[in-house]
Amino acid sequence: MAVVTSSPQPTCVLSPSTQGATHADSTSPPEHIDASPSLSRVEQPVEHEFDDTADACWGCASLCEAARDTLDAGVASSPCDASEMVTSREDGALQRMKPVVKSSTMFSYSSRRLLKSDSNSSHPSARMRLYDDLLSRGYYTTRLWIGTPPQKFALIVDTGSTVTYVPCSSCENCGAHQDPKFQPELSKTYQPVKCSLDCDCDQDRVQCIYERQYAEMSVTSGVLGEDAFSFGNLSELSPQRVVFGCETEETGDLYRQHADGIIGLGRGDLSIVDQLVYKGVISNSFSLCYGGMDVGGGAMVLGGISTPSDMIFSYSDPTRSPYYNIELKEIHVAGKKLALKPSIFDGKFGTVLDSGTTYAYLPEKVFAAFKDAIMKELHSLKQITGPVANYNDTCFSGASSAVSEISKKFPTVELVFGNKQKLALSPENYLFRHSKVEGAYCLGIFQNGADPTTLLGGIIVRNTLVTYDRKHSKIGFWKTNCSKLWEKLHVTGVPLSSPSSSPSPSPSPSPSSSSGKGNSTFKITPALAPGITPHYDLPEEIEIGAISLDMALSVNYSYLRPRLVQLLEFMAKELEVNGSQVHILDFSSEGNSSLVRWAIVPSRSATYISNVTALNIISRLAEHRVTIPEAFGNYRLVQWEVKPSLTQTWWQQHYLGALMSVIMLIIVGLLASGIWLWKRRHQRFVPYQPVDGTAREHELQPLQS
């Protein structure tokens, strides 16, 4: 997303962030690394002027458009006609800026109708993995499949963007990204969005178009289309039709980035969240959970989840700005409040939470007070220069390289909200590793130039489940291990517990009941939308050596444990594989439920599992076409993975036999040589006599009497 600025100093404008910015030098901190080497620190950012009353605006079209989504329909006549805020993220380095919208599409439905469509609380949700990290990319991505048959894309997760887009096959000026371009001509369900009064149109007045221009002068533009979006084989949400951007041109850093595009989670008619809520297929909420300092990945949920009882909430005023705001009032360092007025966090756009920005940016006075308070607590550490001499990074050496140990050297920081609830930040929430000095760390919080907006990026919410409860205008925070949260999100009815709390013991099965079932239930994946087939992304270029399956069952650990072999024997029979092909990898407890990790390997007479067999096994389990005995309760396929076979050459497969043969030949040869030499050595010497030679006469000796 973005914070508008007119300051010539390095500042942060909220970015939809299509990619993580980076120092121009290759020695920049790990979080700055990206596939776009030309990025550099902003020296003279594009200037934008914005009147908080929204009565006057230059270059702010989509900003007003996004604001309209949260206001009454009457605001639509505002003279401010199209733009989104601008921002640089990450240590002041130039990063993808919030797009200045040159064309956008306004649809007829409003936020009021979105609220009406959210009356049913029993909606399914799309539960998706996150990939990448702040360490290597500066952003997180998820996977979406578009079209029929589905085409896969890696999209940057961005709460500051309101459009989802991917490169189109007709794009002649698109870079080489992670996946092939989208080919609408191959999709049976693709439809272009026809030109109307509700959108900007192409020159022929045939199709709706969109355009986003970034502050560093990169541009994405294209046409709007509608197609089936699939959210992965682990999602409860069936494929849905979504309007999205099909890129026909991209320039600059957009051209060079690794990810294919963006999934827009902001507030706006083109936002994928708004579209799904308007359809009534998910509740008006979504959640993100970013991995920690040394761990990437995480989890994402489109729709509602059962929030933990100890989740901390802040009010989020949808009319405050077009972005996701929180009510920040105080900051504490090592338990001591910074001497600042609460109103300082409410300047301009207030305190904004943006998943597409890497670091955090504070108003000038707040940053000065924060930095001073941190330095006063670092008694045994030495301040050193940053990894890039040109940048005034605040770094310290003398700490442990282990993330679990840095809390012994760096203080805890607390964010205090308007309701007096506190969000505790560990050092990994405000530090990044020094790229040149082991055991050294730098502040990942920077001054936002002269801009009074407070921008909190992804670093602030590492290992934190963040729930954007749009229906109730609040944002929740819950500290957890995001890399391990994925499995918990698939167990419906099992409440998430705080990492510091001990799980309640599983009750023993009642003697009168042989099922051992707990109270938890597992939702069966709903039927797919008509005309859309399920998609299981199996790699076609490898021979499958094993299928790893994580399965959750609604029976407790103590009941299932002695019956586990019986269950897997039953599964082998149902899936038509030999019992020797099924192996238990792991077995754990989740409250009143159990998680079983098992694998299916090739039969002894085969070296790999065919894709057809693997697809049959995975689809039957994922779509609940395997019926297990009632005694084992309900099951859900939480996760699956195919692993390549260890293909061996003829020599690798027969090297032992060949080696033994060579050894035997050597032994036999040595024995034969030894025998021959021994015989030669003991053979008597007989002199040669010619046939016609004169024989010497020998005189007979008289016998002794």
Secondary structure by P-SEA (a helix, b strand, c coil): cbbbbcccccccccccccbbbbcccccccccccccccccccccccbbbbbbcccccccccaaaaaaaaaacccccccccccbbbbbbcccccccccccccccbbbbccccaaaaaaaacccbbbbbbbbbccccccccbbbbbbbccccbbbbbbbbcccccbbbbbcccccccccccccccccccccccccccccccccccccccbbbbbbbccccbbbbbbbbbbbbbccccccccbbbbbbbbcccccccccccccccccccccccccaaaaaaaacccccbbbbbbbcccccccccccccccccccbbbbbbccccccccccccccccccccccccccccccccccbbbbccccbbbbcaaaaaaaaaaaaaacccbbbbbccccccccccccccccccccccccbbbbbbbccccbbbbbccccccccccccccbbbbcccccccccbbbbcccccccccccccccccbbbbbbccccccccccccccccccccccccccccccccccccccccbbbbccccccccbbbbbbccccccccbbbbbbbbcccccccccaaaaaaaaaaaaacccccccccccccccccbbbbbbbcccccccccccaaaaaaaaaaaaacccccccccccccccbbbbbbccccccccccaaaaaaaaaaaaaaaaaaaaaaaaaaaabbbbbbbbcccbbbbbbbbcccc
